[in-house]
Amino acid sequence: RSREQLDELRAAHRRTRDKREADRIKAVVALAI
């Protein structure tokens, strides 16, 4: 994954109000690192 994709995921994580969705995004970011 590229840095841009990770930045976009982090932005999406900040925008989302759905806890489950936020956790899913967090998991994707964690796996990407």
PQR file with spaces between the fields and no chain letter, atoms N, CA, C, O and H, PARSE charges and radii, in Angstrom:
ATOM       1  N    ARG     1       0.840   -1.206    0.000 -0.4000 1.5000
ATOM       2  CA   ARG     1       0.000    0.000    0.000 -0.0000 2.0000
ATOM       3  C    ARG     1       0.870    1.249    0.000  0.5500 1.7000
ATOM       4  O    ARG     1       1.976    1.266    0.542 -0.5500 1.4000
ATOM       5  N    SER     2       0.343    2.276   -0.616 -0.4000 1.5000
ATOM       6  CA   SER     2       1.083    3.531   -0.703 -0.0000 2.0000
ATOM       7  C    SER     2       0.755    4.433    0.484  0.5500 1.7000
ATOM       8  O    SER     2      -0.242    4.228    1.177 -0.5500 1.4000
ATOM       9  H    SER     2      -0.555    2.261   -1.056  0.4000 1.0000
ATOM      10  N    ARG     3       1.589    5.413    0.704 -0.4000 1.5000
ATOM      11  CA   ARG     3       1.359    6.368    1.798 -0.0000 2.0000
ATOM      12  C    ARG     3       0.049    7.114    1.579  0.5500 1.7000
ATOM      13  O    ARG     3      -0.672    7.404    2.533 -0.5500 1.4000
ATOM      14  H    ARG     3       2.399    5.580    0.142  0.4000 1.0000
ATOM      15  N    GLU     4      -0.260    7.426    0.316 -0.4000 1.5000
ATOM      16  CA   GLU     4      -1.491    8.159    0.015 -0.0000 2.0000
ATOM      17  C    GLU     4      -2.716    7.359    0.429  0.5500 1.7000
ATOM      18  O    GLU     4      -3.682    7.914    0.952 -0.5500 1.4000
ATOM      19  H    GLU     4       0.326    7.191   -0.459  0.4000 1.0000
ATOM      20  N    GLN     5      -2.672    6.047    0.193 -0.4000 1.5000
ATOM      21  CA   GLN     5      -3.805    5.203    0.565 -0.0000 2.0000
ATOM      22  C    GLN     5      -3.977    5.183    2.083  0.5500 1.7000
ATOM      23  O    GLN     5      -5.100    5.238    2.585 -0.5500 1.4000
ATOM      24  H    GLN     5      -1.888    5.596   -0.231  0.4000 1.0000
ATOM      25  N    LEU     6      -2.875    5.106    2.803 -0.4000 1.5000
ATOM      26  CA   LEU     6      -2.951    5.092    4.262 -0.0000 2.0000
ATOM      27  C    LEU     6      -3.487    6.415    4.785  0.5500 1.7000
ATOM      28  O    LEU     6      -4.295    6.437    5.713 -0.5500 1.4000
ATOM      29  H    LEU     6      -1.963    5.061    2.395  0.4000 1.0000
ATOM      30  N    ASP     7      -3.044    7.515    4.195 -0.4000 1.5000
ATOM      31  CA   ASP     7      -3.540    8.828    4.617 -0.0000 2.0000
ATOM      32  C    ASP     7      -5.036    8.937    4.365  0.5500 1.7000
ATOM      33  O    ASP     7      -5.768    9.494    5.183 -0.5500 1.4000
ATOM      34  H    ASP     7      -2.388    7.498    3.441  0.4000 1.0000
ATOM      35  N    GLU     8      -5.490    8.407    3.236 -0.4000 1.5000
ATOM      36  CA   GLU     8      -6.913    8.438    2.905 -0.0000 2.0000
ATOM      37  C    GLU     8      -7.708    7.591    3.897  0.5500 1.7000
ATOM      38  O    GLU     8      -8.801    7.977    4.313 -0.5500 1.4000
ATOM      39  H    GLU     8      -4.896    7.955    2.571  0.4000 1.0000
ATOM      40  N    LEU     9      -7.154    6.433    4.274 -0.4000 1.5000
ATOM      41  CA   LEU     9      -7.834    5.574    5.253 -0.0000 2.0000
ATOM      42  C    LEU     9      -7.935    6.266    6.607  0.5500 1.7000
ATOM      43  O    LEU     9      -8.953    6.171    7.293 -0.5500 1.4000
ATOM      44  H    LEU     9      -6.266    6.120    3.936  0.4000 1.0000
ATOM      45  N    ARG    10      -6.864    6.962    6.980 -0.4000 1.5000
ATOM      46  CA   ARG    10      -6.898    7.670    8.264 -0.0000 2.0000
ATOM      47  C    ARG    10      -7.924    8.794    8.223  0.5500 1.7000
ATOM      48  O    ARG    10      -8.614    9.044    9.211 -0.5500 1.4000
ATOM      49  H    ARG    10      -6.037    7.039    6.422  0.4000 1.0000
ATOM      50  N    ALA    11      -8.025    9.470    7.085 -0.4000 1.5000
ATOM      51  CA   ALA    11      -9.022   10.532    6.930 -0.0000 2.0000
ATOM      52  C    ALA    11     -10.427    9.950    7.022  0.5500 1.7000
ATOM      53  O    ALA    11     -11.307   10.530    7.659 -0.5500 1.4000
ATOM      54  H    ALA    11      -7.465    9.266    6.282  0.4000 1.0000
ATOM      55  N    ALA    12     -10.632    8.802    6.384 -0.4000 1.5000
ATOM      56  CA   ALA    12     -11.939    8.135    6.428 -0.0000 2.0000
ATOM      57  C    ALA    12     -12.254    7.711    7.857  0.5500 1.7000
ATOM      58  O    ALA    12     -13.402    7.783    8.295 -0.5500 1.4000
ATOM      59  H    ALA    12      -9.918    8.331    5.866  0.4000 1.0000
ATOM      60  N    HIS    13     -11.232    7.270    8.577 -0.4000 1.5000
ATOM      61  CA   HIS    13     -11.413    6.844    9.963 -0.0000 2.0000
ATOM      62  C    HIS    13     -11.866    8.015   10.831  0.5500 1.7000
ATOM      63  O    HIS    13     -12.714    7.860   11.710 -0.5500 1.4000
ATOM      64  H    HIS    13     -10.299    7.211    8.221  0.4000 1.0000
ATOM      65  N    ARG    14     -11.286    9.193   10.570 -0.4000 1.5000
ATOM      66  CA   ARG    14     -11.679   10.373   11.344 -0.0000 2.0000
ATOM      67  C    ARG    14     -13.100   10.818   10.991  0.5500 1.7000
ATOM      68  O    ARG    14     -13.832   11.319   11.845 -0.5500 1.4000
ATOM      69  H    ARG    14     -10.597    9.318    9.856  0.4000 1.0000
ATOM      70  N    ARG    15     -13.482   10.628    9.717 -0.4000 1.5000
ATOM      71  CA   ARG    15     -14.809   11.076    9.275 -0.0000 2.0000
ATOM      72  C    ARG    15     -15.932   10.173    9.763  0.5500 1.7000
ATOM      73  O    ARG    15     -17.025   10.649   10.070 -0.5500 1.4000
ATOM      74  H    ARG    15     -12.887   10.221    9.024  0.4000 1.0000
ATOM      75  N    THR    16     -15.669    8.870    9.837 -0.4000 1.5000
ATOM      76  CA   THR    16     -16.748    7.928   10.141 -0.0000 2.0000
ATOM      77  C    THR    16     -17.249    8.055   11.573  0.5500 1.7000
ATOM      78  O    THR    16     -16.474    8.259   12.507 -0.5500 1.4000
ATOM      79  H    THR    16     -14.782    8.482    9.588  0.4000 1.0000
ATOM      80  N    ARG    17     -18.567    7.929   11.723 -0.4000 1.5000
ATOM      81  CA   ARG    17     -19.185    7.968   13.049 -0.0000 2.0000
ATOM      82  C    ARG    17     -19.617    6.566   13.467  0.5500 1.7000
ATOM      83  O    ARG    17     -20.021    6.341   14.608 -0.5500 1.4000
ATOM      84  H    ARG    17     -19.197    7.763   10.964  0.4000 1.0000
ATOM      85  N    ASP    18     -19.523    5.618   12.516 -0.4000 1.5000
ATOM      86  CA   ASP    18     -19.920    4.241   12.792 -0.0000 2.0000
ATOM      87  C    ASP    18     -18.762    3.507   13.461  0.5500 1.7000
ATOM      88  O    ASP    18     -17.695    3.347   12.869 -0.5500 1.4000
ATOM      89  H    ASP    18     -19.194    5.801   11.589  0.4000 1.0000
ATOM      90  N    LYS    19     -18.975    3.068   14.680 -0.4000 1.5000
ATOM      91  CA   LYS    19     -17.900    2.427   15.442 -0.0000 2.0000
ATOM      92  C    LYS    19     -17.365    1.184   14.739  0.5500 1.7000
ATOM      93  O    LYS    19     -16.155    0.963   14.682 -0.5500 1.4000
ATOM      94  H    LYS    19     -19.842    3.198   15.161  0.4000 1.0000
ATOM      95  N    ARG    20     -18.274    0.382   14.209 -0.4000 1.5000
ATOM      96  CA   ARG    20     -17.850   -0.855   13.543 -0.0000 2.0000
ATOM      97  C    ARG    20     -17.026   -0.533   12.297  0.5500 1.7000
ATOM      98  O    ARG    20     -16.011   -1.176   12.026 -0.5500 1.4000
ATOM      99  H    ARG    20     -19.257    0.562   14.256  0.4000 1.0000
ATOM     100  N    GLU    21     -17.475    0.467   11.548 -0.4000 1.5000
ATOM     101  CA   GLU    21     -16.747    0.874   10.342 -0.0000 2.0000
ATOM     102  C    GLU    21     -15.370    1.422   10.720  0.5500 1.7000
ATOM     103  O    GLU    21     -14.377    1.138   10.050 -0.5500 1.4000
ATOM     104  H    GLU    21     -18.299    0.989   11.768  0.4000 1.0000
ATOM     105  N    ALA    22     -15.318    2.200   11.784 -0.4000 1.5000
ATOM     106  CA   ALA    22     -14.049    2.768   12.241 -0.0000 2.0000
ATOM     107  C    ALA    22     -13.073    1.657   12.628  0.5500 1.7000
ATOM     108  O    ALA    22     -11.888    1.721   12.301 -0.5500 1.4000
ATOM     109  H    ALA    22     -16.125    2.431   12.328  0.4000 1.0000
ATOM     110  N    ASP    23     -13.574    0.649   13.319 -0.4000 1.5000
ATOM     111  CA   ASP    23     -12.724   -0.480   13.721 -0.0000 2.0000
ATOM     112  C    ASP    23     -12.207   -1.235   12.503  0.5500 1.7000
ATOM     113  O    ASP    23     -11.063   -1.691   12.488 -0.5500 1.4000
ATOM     114  H    ASP    23     -14.537    0.596   13.585  0.4000 1.0000
ATOM     115  N    ARG    24     -13.057   -1.366   11.474 -0.4000 1.5000
ATOM     116  CA   ARG    24     -12.652   -2.069   10.258 -0.0000 2.0000
ATOM     117  C    ARG    24     -11.543   -1.300    9.551  0.5500 1.7000
ATOM     118  O    ARG    24     -10.558   -1.886    9.101 -0.5500 1.4000
ATOM     119  H    ARG    24     -13.986   -0.996   11.486  0.4000 1.0000
ATOM     120  N    ILE    25     -11.709    0.009    9.459 -0.4000 1.5000
ATOM     121  CA   ILE    25     -10.690    0.840    8.821 -0.0000 2.0000
ATOM     122  C    ILE    25      -9.386    0.756    9.612  0.5500 1.7000
ATOM     123  O    ILE    25      -8.303    0.664    9.034 -0.5500 1.4000
ATOM     124  H    ILE    25     -12.509    0.485    9.825  0.4000 1.0000
ATOM     125  N    LYS    26      -9.503    0.790   10.936 -0.4000 1.5000
ATOM     126  CA   LYS    26      -8.325    0.719   11.796 -0.0000 2.0000
ATOM     127  C    LYS    26      -7.573   -0.589   11.577  0.5500 1.7000
ATOM     128  O    LYS    26      -6.343   -0.620   11.565 -0.5500 1.4000
ATOM     129  H    LYS    26     -10.383    0.865   11.405  0.4000 1.0000
ATOM     130  N    ALA    27      -8.332   -1.665   11.403 -0.4000 1.5000
ATOM     131  CA   ALA    27      -7.731   -2.975   11.174 -0.0000 2.0000
ATOM     132  C    ALA    27      -6.979   -3.003    9.842  0.5500 1.7000
ATOM     133  O    ALA    27      -5.890   -3.570    9.749 -0.5500 1.4000
ATOM     134  H    ALA    27      -9.332   -1.640   11.413  0.4000 1.0000
ATOM     135  N    VAL    28      -7.561   -2.394    8.825 -0.4000 1.5000
ATOM     136  CA   VAL    28      -6.919   -2.347    7.507 -0.0000 2.0000
ATOM     137  C    VAL    28      -5.612   -1.565    7.590  0.5500 1.7000
ATOM     138  O    VAL    28      -4.593   -1.982    7.039 -0.5500 1.4000
ATOM     139  H    VAL    28      -8.446   -1.934    8.901  0.4000 1.0000
ATOM     140  N    VAL    29      -5.650   -0.433    8.280 -0.4000 1.5000
ATOM     141  CA   VAL    29      -4.448    0.384    8.437 -0.0000 2.0000
ATOM     142  C    VAL    29      -3.375   -0.389    9.200  0.5500 1.7000
ATOM     143  O    VAL    29      -2.199   -0.349    8.837 -0.5500 1.4000
ATOM     144  H    VAL    29      -6.478   -0.094    8.727  0.4000 1.0000
ATOM     145  N    ALA    30      -3.782   -1.092   10.257 -0.4000 1.5000
ATOM     146  CA   ALA    30      -2.835   -1.859   11.063 -0.0000 2.0000
ATOM     147  C    ALA    30      -2.173   -2.963   10.233  0.5500 1.7000
ATOM     148  O    ALA    30      -0.974   -3.214   10.363 -0.5500 1.4000
ATOM     149  H    ALA    30      -4.737   -1.125   10.551  0.4000 1.0000
ATOM     150  N    LEU    31      -2.957   -3.612    9.388 -0.4000 1.5000
ATOM     151  CA   LEU    31      -2.420   -4.680    8.540 -0.0000 2.0000
ATOM     152  C    LEU    31      -1.468   -4.132    7.484  0.5500 1.7000
ATOM     153  O    LEU    31      -0.528   -4.811    7.071 -0.5500 1.4000
ATOM     154  H    LEU    31      -3.931   -3.408    9.282  0.4000 1.0000
ATOM     155  N    ALA    32      -1.718   -2.903    7.052 -0.4000 1.5000
ATOM     156  CA   ALA    32      -0.932   -2.319    5.974 -0.0000 2.0000
ATOM     157  C    ALA    32       0.457   -1.906    6.450  0.5500 1.7000
ATOM     158  O    ALA    32       1.384   -1.788    5.648 -0.5500 1.4000
ATOM     159  H    ALA    32      -2.482   -2.351    7.387  0.4000 1.0000
ATOM     160  N    ILE    33       0.598   -1.690    7.739 -0.4000 1.5000
ATOM     161  CA   ILE    33       1.882   -1.203    8.270 -0.0000 2.0000
ATOM     162  C    ILE    33       2.861   -2.361    8.464  0.5500 1.7000
ATOM     163  O    ILE    33       3.991   -2.147    8.901 -0.5500 1.4000
ATOM     164  H    ILE    33      -0.155   -1.786    8.391  0.4000 1.0000
